[in-house]
């Protein structure tokens, strides 16, 4: 006798395909039983979708899983870059640094009635990117060369880190102008001279 299995119904959230602003609200480490490529260790991210409500009127959240791998090709590393987190693929990374960060997610549903998937993550642009950078910027009166957010030992490292966060060259110039007279003594004379020359001071 045949055993007929009916399709499961009504569990997948409904969302139009498109690009959405998402906020990472949680991180969970987990192990799965099956994976086609043998990657059983996963990281599950809770991504709250801005401006989208579920059937109960609450903010909709998707929970994509990525492999617990950390290198330049790893999905988790690409997510971190999209969220604007400064991290090196050759050093340990605390995934909880993603919590509270925003990015843009391309969300698509491959089959009608199926589960929506995050197929690509990119950094915020325009006003939203500016707002996120403002939240992460050094506090008033602090020099960007020695803040907790941007700890460096050279001018080149400082500018590289600001670029990786998303600052434009003009913003870096303006930021440096404001901090120039308060640059710490660990900048070499050559670096100070190069900074002054590049800024026209």
C-alpha positions, 0 to 999 in steps of 0.5 A: 500500500502506498504512503502518500505524504502531503506537502507541509503548508503555511510555515514559510513567511511571504516576502516579495523578492528584492533588496531590503535593509536588515539588522543583525539581532542575534547569532547562534552557533549550531551543529547540523546532522546533514550537509552535502559538503560535510560542513556540519558546524554552522552559524545562524544569524537573526536578520530583522527586515526593516519595514516588513511585518509578519502575519502577527504584525511583528518585524519579520526576521529571517534566520539564514545559516552559513558555514562556520568558516573564516577566510576571504571566500567564506560567506560569514566573512563576506557578511561581516564586510557587508555589515561594515565590521572591520575584521581580518580573515587571517585572525580570529573573529567574534561573530557577535560583533555583527549584532546591531549592525545593518546591511542590505540583503537581496532576498529571493524565494526560489520556488512559490510558497518556499522559504525566502533566502538571503542570496546576497549581502551588500553594504549600506549606501547613502544616508543609511550608511552615513547614519551607521558610521555616525553611530560607530564614529569616535566620540567627540574630543577623541582622536581617530588614531587612538580610539577603541574603534580604530587602533593603529600604529601608523597613518597608513593603517588608520586611513586603511581602516577608515576606508574599510569601514566605509569612509570616503576620501573626503570624509577621511580628509575632513576627519584628519583635519579635525584631529591633526593637531591632536595626532598622537606622538607615535606618528613618525615625523615623516607620517606627520609631514605626509599628512600635512602635505596631503591635507595642504596644511 
